[in-house]
Amino acid sequence: MSLLTVLLVLIVVGVLLWLVNTYIPMDGTIKKILNIVVIIVVIIWLLKVFGLFNSLMDVQV
């Protein structure tokens, strides 16, 4: 996956999250939970895209 595609996906997700936060009325707690879930999903997706997620799963404690 090219860096341009990753950047485009991040921009689209950011704009969609901003639109939801701005134009959909909801409680502040729900907004915080939605933002946290989206950020966690994006971070996991980025780790998978760059191949770091599999190496993190191989670490044994």
mmCIF file of the N, C-alpha and C atoms, coordinates in Angstrom:
data_MODEL
# 
_entry.id   MODEL 
# 
loop_
_atom_site.group_PDB 
_atom_site.id 
_atom_site.type_symbol 
_atom_site.label_atom_id 
_atom_site.label_alt_id 
_atom_site.label_comp_id 
_atom_site.label_asym_id 
_atom_site.label_entity_id 
_atom_site.label_seq_id 
_atom_site.pdbx_PDB_ins_code 
_atom_site.Cartn_x 
_atom_site.Cartn_y 
_atom_site.Cartn_z 
_atom_site.occupancy 
_atom_site.B_iso_or_equiv 
_atom_site.pdbx_formal_charge 
_atom_site.auth_seq_id 
_atom_site.auth_comp_id 
_atom_site.auth_asym_id 
_atom_site.auth_atom_id 
_atom_site.pdbx_PDB_model_num 
ATOM 1   N N  . MET A 1 1  ? 0.858   -1.168  0.000  1.00 0.00 ? 1  MET A N  1 
ATOM 2   C CA . MET A 1 1  ? 0.000   0.000   0.000  1.00 0.00 ? 1  MET A CA 1 
ATOM 3   C C  . MET A 1 1  ? 0.905   1.232   0.000  1.00 0.00 ? 1  MET A C  1 
ATOM 4   N N  . SER A 1 2  ? 0.597   2.136   -0.890 1.00 0.00 ? 2  SER A N  1 
ATOM 5   C CA . SER A 1 2  ? 1.464   3.301   -1.016 1.00 0.00 ? 2  SER A CA 1 
ATOM 6   C C  . SER A 1 2  ? 1.214   4.311   0.103  1.00 0.00 ? 2  SER A C  1 
ATOM 7   N N  . LEU A 1 3  ? 2.188   5.142   0.304  1.00 0.00 ? 3  LEU A N  1 
ATOM 8   C CA . LEU A 1 3  ? 2.095   6.168   1.331  1.00 0.00 ? 3  LEU A CA 1 
ATOM 9   C C  . LEU A 1 3  ? 0.986   7.172   1.007  1.00 0.00 ? 3  LEU A C  1 
ATOM 10  N N  . LEU A 1 4  ? 0.774   7.409   -0.269 1.00 0.00 ? 4  LEU A N  1 
ATOM 11  C CA . LEU A 1 4  ? -0.293  8.317   -0.681 1.00 0.00 ? 4  LEU A CA 1 
ATOM 12  C C  . LEU A 1 4  ? -1.667  7.752   -0.302 1.00 0.00 ? 4  LEU A C  1 
ATOM 13  N N  . THR A 1 5  ? -1.846  6.447   -0.448 1.00 0.00 ? 5  THR A N  1 
ATOM 14  C CA . THR A 1 5  ? -3.109  5.810   -0.070 1.00 0.00 ? 5  THR A CA 1 
ATOM 15  C C  . THR A 1 5  ? -3.334  5.900   1.436  1.00 0.00 ? 5  THR A C  1 
ATOM 16  N N  . VAL A 1 6  ? -2.290  5.663   2.201  1.00 0.00 ? 6  VAL A N  1 
ATOM 17  C CA . VAL A 1 6  ? -2.394  5.759   3.658  1.00 0.00 ? 6  VAL A CA 1 
ATOM 18  C C  . VAL A 1 6  ? -2.771  7.184   4.060  1.00 0.00 ? 6  VAL A C  1 
ATOM 19  N N  . LEU A 1 7  ? -2.128  8.147   3.461  1.00 0.00 ? 7  LEU A N  1 
ATOM 20  C CA . LEU A 1 7  ? -2.418  9.550   3.764  1.00 0.00 ? 7  LEU A CA 1 
ATOM 21  C C  . LEU A 1 7  ? -3.847  9.911   3.377  1.00 0.00 ? 7  LEU A C  1 
ATOM 22  N N  . LEU A 1 8  ? -4.297  9.431   2.229  1.00 0.00 ? 8  LEU A N  1 
ATOM 23  C CA . LEU A 1 8  ? -5.663  9.707   1.786  1.00 0.00 ? 8  LEU A CA 1 
ATOM 24  C C  . LEU A 1 8  ? -6.688  9.089   2.732  1.00 0.00 ? 8  LEU A C  1 
ATOM 25  N N  . VAL A 1 9  ? -6.454  7.870   3.191  1.00 0.00 ? 9  VAL A N  1 
ATOM 26  C CA . VAL A 1 9  ? -7.368  7.217   4.133  1.00 0.00 ? 9  VAL A CA 1 
ATOM 27  C C  . VAL A 1 9  ? -7.408  7.983   5.450  1.00 0.00 ? 9  VAL A C  1 
ATOM 28  N N  . LEU A 1 10 ? -6.263  8.428   5.942  1.00 0.00 ? 10 LEU A N  1 
ATOM 29  C CA . LEU A 1 10 ? -6.230  9.193   7.179  1.00 0.00 ? 10 LEU A CA 1 
ATOM 30  C C  . LEU A 1 10 ? -6.995  10.511  7.053  1.00 0.00 ? 10 LEU A C  1 
ATOM 31  N N  . ILE A 1 11 ? -6.860  11.161  5.910  1.00 0.00 ? 11 ILE A N  1 
ATOM 32  C CA . ILE A 1 11 ? -7.579  12.414  5.694  1.00 0.00 ? 11 ILE A CA 1 
ATOM 33  C C  . ILE A 1 11 ? -9.084  12.162  5.646  1.00 0.00 ? 11 ILE A C  1 
ATOM 34  N N  . VAL A 1 12 ? -9.515  11.121  4.937  1.00 0.00 ? 12 VAL A N  1 
ATOM 35  C CA . VAL A 1 12 ? -10.944 10.819  4.827  1.00 0.00 ? 12 VAL A CA 1 
ATOM 36  C C  . VAL A 1 12 ? -11.523 10.464  6.195  1.00 0.00 ? 12 VAL A C  1 
ATOM 37  N N  . VAL A 1 13 ? -10.813 9.641   6.956  1.00 0.00 ? 13 VAL A N  1 
ATOM 38  C CA . VAL A 1 13 ? -11.295 9.273   8.295  1.00 0.00 ? 13 VAL A CA 1 
ATOM 39  C C  . VAL A 1 13 ? -11.369 10.504  9.188  1.00 0.00 ? 13 VAL A C  1 
ATOM 40  N N  . GLY A 1 14 ? -10.388 11.364  9.115  1.00 0.00 ? 14 GLY A N  1 
ATOM 41  C CA . GLY A 1 14 ? -10.396 12.580  9.919  1.00 0.00 ? 14 GLY A CA 1 
ATOM 42  C C  . GLY A 1 14 ? -11.542 13.507  9.568  1.00 0.00 ? 14 GLY A C  1 
ATOM 43  N N  . VAL A 1 15 ? -11.792 13.683  8.278  1.00 0.00 ? 15 VAL A N  1 
ATOM 44  C CA . VAL A 1 15 ? -12.895 14.544  7.851  1.00 0.00 ? 15 VAL A CA 1 
ATOM 45  C C  . VAL A 1 15 ? -14.236 13.946  8.265  1.00 0.00 ? 15 VAL A C  1 
ATOM 46  N N  . LEU A 1 16 ? -14.403 12.631  8.095  1.00 0.00 ? 16 LEU A N  1 
ATOM 47  C CA . LEU A 1 16 ? -15.650 11.992  8.511  1.00 0.00 ? 16 LEU A CA 1 
ATOM 48  C C  . LEU A 1 16 ? -15.877 12.111  10.012 1.00 0.00 ? 16 LEU A C  1 
ATOM 49  N N  . LEU A 1 17 ? -14.820 11.928  10.785 1.00 0.00 ? 17 LEU A N  1 
ATOM 50  C CA . LEU A 1 17 ? -14.950 12.064  12.234 1.00 0.00 ? 17 LEU A CA 1 
ATOM 51  C C  . LEU A 1 17 ? -15.292 13.506  12.619 1.00 0.00 ? 17 LEU A C  1 
ATOM 52  N N  . TRP A 1 18 ? -14.676 14.463  11.948 1.00 0.00 ? 18 TRP A N  1 
ATOM 53  C CA . TRP A 1 18 ? -14.989 15.860  12.206 1.00 0.00 ? 18 TRP A CA 1 
ATOM 54  C C  . TRP A 1 18 ? -16.441 16.173  11.860 1.00 0.00 ? 18 TRP A C  1 
ATOM 55  N N  . LEU A 1 19 ? -16.920 15.650  10.713 1.00 0.00 ? 19 LEU A N  1 
ATOM 56  C CA . LEU A 1 19 ? -18.302 15.882  10.316 1.00 0.00 ? 19 LEU A CA 1 
ATOM 57  C C  . LEU A 1 19 ? -19.281 15.293  11.327 1.00 0.00 ? 19 LEU A C  1 
ATOM 58  N N  . VAL A 1 20 ? -18.990 14.090  11.801 1.00 0.00 ? 20 VAL A N  1 
ATOM 59  C CA . VAL A 1 20 ? -19.863 13.463  12.791 1.00 0.00 ? 20 VAL A CA 1 
ATOM 60  C C  . VAL A 1 20 ? -19.855 14.274  14.083 1.00 0.00 ? 20 VAL A C  1 
ATOM 61  N N  . ASN A 1 21 ? -18.681 14.688  14.526 1.00 0.00 ? 21 ASN A N  1 
ATOM 62  C CA . ASN A 1 21 ? -18.587 15.460  15.765 1.00 0.00 ? 21 ASN A CA 1 
ATOM 63  C C  . ASN A 1 21 ? -19.238 16.832  15.649 1.00 0.00 ? 21 ASN A C  1 
ATOM 64  N N  . THR A 1 22 ? -19.215 17.412  14.469 1.00 0.00 ? 22 THR A N  1 
ATOM 65  C CA . THR A 1 22 ? -19.740 18.763  14.286 1.00 0.00 ? 22 THR A CA 1 
ATOM 66  C C  . THR A 1 22 ? -21.239 18.787  14.050 1.00 0.00 ? 22 THR A C  1 
ATOM 67  N N  . TYR A 1 23 ? -21.726 17.904  13.183 1.00 0.00 ? 23 TYR A N  1 
ATOM 68  C CA . TYR A 1 23 ? -23.097 18.040  12.703 1.00 0.00 ? 23 TYR A CA 1 
ATOM 69  C C  . TYR A 1 23 ? -24.097 17.039  13.284 1.00 0.00 ? 23 TYR A C  1 
ATOM 70  N N  . ILE A 1 24 ? -23.648 16.033  13.999 1.00 0.00 ? 24 ILE A N  1 
ATOM 71  C CA . ILE A 1 24 ? -24.570 15.095  14.619 1.00 0.00 ? 24 ILE A CA 1 
ATOM 72  C C  . ILE A 1 24 ? -24.615 15.386  16.114 1.00 0.00 ? 24 ILE A C  1 
ATOM 73  N N  . PRO A 1 25 ? -25.775 15.817  16.606 1.00 0.00 ? 25 PRO A N  1 
ATOM 74  C CA . PRO A 1 25 ? -25.866 16.127  18.033 1.00 0.00 ? 25 PRO A CA 1 
ATOM 75  C C  . PRO A 1 25 ? -25.878 14.850  18.874 1.00 0.00 ? 25 PRO A C  1 
ATOM 76  N N  . MET A 1 26 ? -24.952 14.784  19.802 1.00 0.00 ? 26 MET A N  1 
ATOM 77  C CA . MET A 1 26 ? -24.899 13.649  20.715 1.00 0.00 ? 26 MET A CA 1 
ATOM 78  C C  . MET A 1 26 ? -24.216 14.084  22.001 1.00 0.00 ? 26 MET A C  1 
ATOM 79  N N  . ASP A 1 27 ? -24.376 13.277  23.023 1.00 0.00 ? 27 ASP A N  1 
ATOM 80  C CA . ASP A 1 27 ? -23.794 13.564  24.325 1.00 0.00 ? 27 ASP A CA 1 
ATOM 81  C C  . ASP A 1 27 ? -22.267 13.590  24.234 1.00 0.00 ? 27 ASP A C  1 
ATOM 82  N N  . GLY A 1 28 ? -21.637 14.387  25.074 1.00 0.00 ? 28 GLY A N  1 
ATOM 83  C CA . GLY A 1 28 ? -20.185 14.503  25.061 1.00 0.00 ? 28 GLY A CA 1 
ATOM 84  C C  . GLY A 1 28 ? -19.476 13.200  25.370 1.00 0.00 ? 28 GLY A C  1 
ATOM 85  N N  . THR A 1 29 ? -20.071 12.381  26.240 1.00 0.00 ? 29 THR A N  1 
ATOM 86  C CA . THR A 1 29 ? -19.467 11.091  26.574 1.00 0.00 ? 29 THR A CA 1 
ATOM 87  C C  . THR A 1 29 ? -19.446 10.168  25.369 1.00 0.00 ? 29 THR A C  1 
ATOM 88  N N  . ILE A 1 30 ? -20.537 10.162  24.616 1.00 0.00 ? 30 ILE A N  1 
ATOM 89  C CA . ILE A 1 30 ? -20.604 9.319   23.422 1.00 0.00 ? 30 ILE A CA 1 
ATOM 90  C C  . ILE A 1 30 ? -19.588 9.790   22.382 1.00 0.00 ? 30 ILE A C  1 
ATOM 91  N N  . LYS A 1 31 ? -19.415 11.107  22.257 1.00 0.00 ? 31 LYS A N  1 
ATOM 92  C CA . LYS A 1 31 ? -18.419 11.645  21.327 1.00 0.00 ? 31 LYS A CA 1 
ATOM 93  C C  . LYS A 1 31 ? -17.018 11.197  21.703 1.00 0.00 ? 31 LYS A C  1 
ATOM 94  N N  . LYS A 1 32 ? -16.704 11.243  23.005 1.00 0.00 ? 32 LYS A N  1 
ATOM 95  C CA . LYS A 1 32 ? -15.380 10.822  23.457 1.00 0.00 ? 32 LYS A CA 1 
ATOM 96  C C  . LYS A 1 32 ? -15.153 9.348   23.164 1.00 0.00 ? 32 LYS A C  1 
ATOM 97  N N  . ILE A 1 33 ? -16.156 8.512   23.439 1.00 0.00 ? 33 ILE A N  1 
ATOM 98  C CA . ILE A 1 33 ? -16.031 7.076   23.181 1.00 0.00 ? 33 ILE A CA 1 
ATOM 99  C C  . ILE A 1 33 ? -15.856 6.819   21.690 1.00 0.00 ? 33 ILE A C  1 
ATOM 100 N N  . LEU A 1 34 ? -16.645 7.500   20.856 1.00 0.00 ? 34 LEU A N  1 
ATOM 101 C CA . LEU A 1 34 ? -16.531 7.349   19.409 1.00 0.00 ? 34 LEU A CA 1 
ATOM 102 C C  . LEU A 1 34 ? -15.145 7.755   18.927 1.00 0.00 ? 34 LEU A C  1 
ATOM 103 N N  . ASN A 1 35 ? -14.637 8.879   19.413 1.00 0.00 ? 35 ASN A N  1 
ATOM 104 C CA . ASN A 1 35 ? -13.308 9.340   19.016 1.00 0.00 ? 35 ASN A CA 1 
ATOM 105 C C  . ASN A 1 35 ? -12.232 8.351   19.425 1.00 0.00 ? 35 ASN A C  1 
ATOM 106 N N  . ILE A 1 36 ? -12.319 7.820   20.638 1.00 0.00 ? 36 ILE A N  1 
ATOM 107 C CA . ILE A 1 36 ? -11.319 6.862   21.114 1.00 0.00 ? 36 ILE A CA 1 
ATOM 108 C C  . ILE A 1 36 ? -11.351 5.584   20.294 1.00 0.00 ? 36 ILE A C  1 
ATOM 109 N N  . VAL A 1 37 ? -12.563 5.098   19.990 1.00 0.00 ? 37 VAL A N  1 
ATOM 110 C CA . VAL A 1 37 ? -12.679 3.866   19.199 1.00 0.00 ? 37 VAL A CA 1 
ATOM 111 C C  . VAL A 1 37 ? -12.106 4.067   17.798 1.00 0.00 ? 37 VAL A C  1 
ATOM 112 N N  . VAL A 1 38 ? -12.419 5.184   17.174 1.00 0.00 ? 38 VAL A N  1 
ATOM 113 C CA . VAL A 1 38 ? -11.905 5.453   15.828 1.00 0.00 ? 38 VAL A CA 1 
ATOM 114 C C  . VAL A 1 38 ? -10.382 5.574   15.855 1.00 0.00 ? 38 VAL A C  1 
ATOM 115 N N  . ILE A 1 39 ? -9.832  6.249   16.844 1.00 0.00 ? 39 ILE A N  1 
ATOM 116 C CA . ILE A 1 39 ? -8.375  6.396   16.939 1.00 0.00 ? 39 ILE A CA 1 
ATOM 117 C C  . ILE A 1 39 ? -7.699  5.052   17.152 1.00 0.00 ? 39 ILE A C  1 
ATOM 118 N N  . ILE A 1 40 ? -8.259  4.197   18.006 1.00 0.00 ? 40 ILE A N  1 
ATOM 119 C CA . ILE A 1 40 ? -7.673  2.880   18.243 1.00 0.00 ? 40 ILE A CA 1 
ATOM 120 C C  . ILE A 1 40 ? -7.721  2.034   16.974 1.00 0.00 ? 40 ILE A C  1 
ATOM 121 N N  . VAL A 1 41 ? -8.848  2.072   16.266 1.00 0.00 ? 41 VAL A N  1 
ATOM 122 C CA . VAL A 1 41 ? -8.969  1.304   15.022 1.00 0.00 ? 41 VAL A CA 1 
ATOM 123 C C  . VAL A 1 41 ? -7.969  1.801   13.978 1.00 0.00 ? 41 VAL A C  1 
ATOM 124 N N  . VAL A 1 42 ? -7.802  3.106   13.872 1.00 0.00 ? 42 VAL A N  1 
ATOM 125 C CA . VAL A 1 42 ? -6.852  3.663   12.902 1.00 0.00 ? 42 VAL A CA 1 
ATOM 126 C C  . VAL A 1 42 ? -5.419  3.293   13.278 1.00 0.00 ? 42 VAL A C  1 
ATOM 127 N N  . ILE A 1 43 ? -5.083  3.321   14.555 1.00 0.00 ? 43 ILE A N  1 
ATOM 128 C CA . ILE A 1 43 ? -3.731  2.947   14.989 1.00 0.00 ? 43 ILE A CA 1 
ATOM 129 C C  . ILE A 1 43 ? -3.461  1.475   14.685 1.00 0.00 ? 43 ILE A C  1 
ATOM 130 N N  . ILE A 1 44 ? -4.424  0.601   14.972 1.00 0.00 ? 44 ILE A N  1 
ATOM 131 C CA . ILE A 1 44 ? -4.247  -0.821  14.663 1.00 0.00 ? 44 ILE A CA 1 
ATOM 132 C C  . ILE A 1 44 ? -4.114  -1.024  13.160 1.00 0.00 ? 44 ILE A C  1 
ATOM 133 N N  . TRP A 1 45 ? -4.913  -0.310  12.373 1.00 0.00 ? 45 TRP A N  1 
ATOM 134 C CA . TRP A 1 45 ? -4.818  -0.413  10.914 1.00 0.00 ? 45 TRP A CA 1 
ATOM 135 C C  . TRP A 1 45 ? -3.444  0.044   10.423 1.00 0.00 ? 45 TRP A C  1 
ATOM 136 N N  . LEU A 1 46 ? -2.937  1.151   10.973 1.00 0.00 ? 46 LEU A N  1 
ATOM 137 C CA . LEU A 1 46 ? -1.610  1.632   10.581 1.00 0.00 ? 46 LEU A CA 1 
ATOM 138 C C  . LEU A 1 46 ? -0.520  0.629   10.950 1.00 0.00 ? 46 LEU A C  1 
ATOM 139 N N  . LEU A 1 47 ? -0.637  0.023   12.134 1.00 0.00 ? 47 LEU A N  1 
ATOM 140 C CA . LEU A 1 47 ? 0.343   -0.984  12.526 1.00 0.00 ? 47 LEU A CA 1 
ATOM 141 C C  . LEU A 1 47 ? 0.314   -2.172  11.572 1.00 0.00 ? 47 LEU A C  1 
ATOM 142 N N  . LYS A 1 48 ? -0.861  -2.576  11.131 1.00 0.00 ? 48 LYS A N  1 
ATOM 143 C CA . LYS A 1 48 ? -0.972  -3.678  10.168 1.00 0.00 ? 48 LYS A CA 1 
ATOM 144 C C  . LYS A 1 48 ? -0.411  -3.284  8.810  1.00 0.00 ? 48 LYS A C  1 
ATOM 145 N N  . VAL A 1 49 ? -0.695  -2.058  8.381  1.00 0.00 ? 49 VAL A N  1 
ATOM 146 C CA . VAL A 1 49 ? -0.216  -1.602  7.075  1.00 0.00 ? 49 VAL A CA 1 
ATOM 147 C C  . VAL A 1 49 ? 1.307   -1.589  7.030  1.00 0.00 ? 49 VAL A C  1 
ATOM 148 N N  . PHE A 1 50 ? 1.934   -1.124  8.091  1.00 0.00 ? 50 PHE A N  1 
ATOM 149 C CA . PHE A 1 50 ? 3.391   -1.044  8.114  1.00 0.00 ? 50 PHE A CA 1 
ATOM 150 C C  . PHE A 1 50 ? 4.050   -2.320  8.614  1.00 0.00 ? 50 PHE A C  1 
ATOM 151 N N  . GLY A 1 51 ? 3.265   -3.349  8.895  1.00 0.00 ? 51 GLY A N  1 
ATOM 152 C CA . GLY A 1 51 ? 3.813   -4.647  9.250  1.00 0.00 ? 51 GLY A CA 1 
ATOM 153 C C  . GLY A 1 51 ? 4.317   -4.757  10.675 1.00 0.00 ? 51 GLY A C  1 
ATOM 154 N N  . LEU A 1 52 ? 3.930   -3.856  11.529 1.00 0.00 ? 52 LEU A N  1 
ATOM 155 C CA . LEU A 1 52 ? 4.399   -3.890  12.911 1.00 0.00 ? 52 LEU A CA 1 
ATOM 156 C C  . LEU A 1 52 ? 3.483   -4.691  13.814 1.00 0.00 ? 52 LEU A C  1 
ATOM 157 N N  . PHE A 1 53 ? 2.230   -4.874  13.402 1.00 0.00 ? 53 PHE A N  1 
ATOM 158 C CA . PHE A 1 53 ? 1.256   -5.564  14.246 1.00 0.00 ? 53 PHE A CA 1 
ATOM 159 C C  . PHE A 1 53 ? 1.628   -7.031  14.417 1.00 0.00 ? 53 PHE A C  1 
ATOM 160 N N  . ASN A 1 54 ? 2.051   -7.687  13.342 1.00 0.00 ? 54 ASN A N  1 
ATOM 161 C CA . ASN A 1 54 ? 2.424   -9.100  13.434 1.00 0.00 ? 54 ASN A CA 1 
ATOM 162 C C  . ASN A 1 54 ? 3.653   -9.307  14.301 1.00 0.00 ? 54 ASN A C  1 
ATOM 163 N N  . SER A 1 55 ? 4.605   -8.398  14.204 1.00 0.00 ? 55 SER A N  1 
ATOM 164 C CA . SER A 1 55 ? 5.809   -8.545  15.029 1.00 0.00 ? 55 SER A CA 1 
ATOM 165 C C  . SER A 1 55 ? 5.490   -8.282  16.509 1.00 0.00 ? 55 SER A C  1 
ATOM 166 N N  . LEU A 1 56 ? 4.507   -7.425  16.775 1.00 0.00 ? 56 LEU A N  1 
ATOM 167 C CA . LEU A 1 56 ? 4.111   -7.198  18.172 1.00 0.00 ? 56 LEU A CA 1 
ATOM 168 C C  . LEU A 1 56 ? 3.398   -8.420  18.742 1.00 0.00 ? 56 LEU A C  1 
ATOM 169 N N  . MET A 1 57 ? 2.674   -9.142  17.908 1.00 0.00 ? 57 MET A N  1 
ATOM 170 C CA . MET A 1 57 ? 1.958   -10.322 18.368 1.00 0.00 ? 57 MET A CA 1 
ATOM 171 C C  . MET A 1 57 ? 2.914   -11.478 18.678 1.00 0.00 ? 57 MET A C  1 
ATOM 172 N N  . ASP A 1 58 ? 4.120   -11.459 18.072 1.00 0.00 ? 58 ASP A N  1 
ATOM 173 C CA . ASP A 1 58 ? 5.100   -12.521 18.290 1.00 0.00 ? 58 ASP A CA 1 
ATOM 174 C C  . ASP A 1 58 ? 5.894   -12.341 19.564 1.00 0.00 ? 58 ASP A C  1 
ATOM 175 N N  . VAL A 1 59 ? 5.806   -11.204 20.228 1.00 0.00 ? 59 VAL A N  1 
ATOM 176 C CA . VAL A 1 59 ? 6.558   -10.937 21.456 1.00 0.00 ? 59 VAL A CA 1 
ATOM 177 C C  . VAL A 1 59 ? 5.973   -11.773 22.586 1.00 0.00 ? 59 VAL A C  1 
ATOM 178 N N  . GLN A 1 60 ? 6.862   -12.487 23.285 1.00 0.00 ? 60 GLN A N  1 
ATOM 179 C CA . GLN A 1 60 ? 6.429   -13.293 24.414 1.00 0.00 ? 60 GLN A CA 1 
ATOM 180 C C  . GLN A 1 60 ? 6.985   -12.702 25.707 1.00 0.00 ? 60 GLN A C  1 
ATOM 181 N N  . VAL A 1 61 ? 6.157   -12.689 26.720 1.00 0.00 ? 61 VAL A N  1 
ATOM 182 C CA . VAL A 1 61 ? 6.572   -12.109 28.000 1.00 0.00 ? 61 VAL A CA 1 
ATOM 183 C C  . VAL A 1 61 ? 6.803   -13.225 28.989 1.00 0.00 ? 61 VAL A C  1 
# 
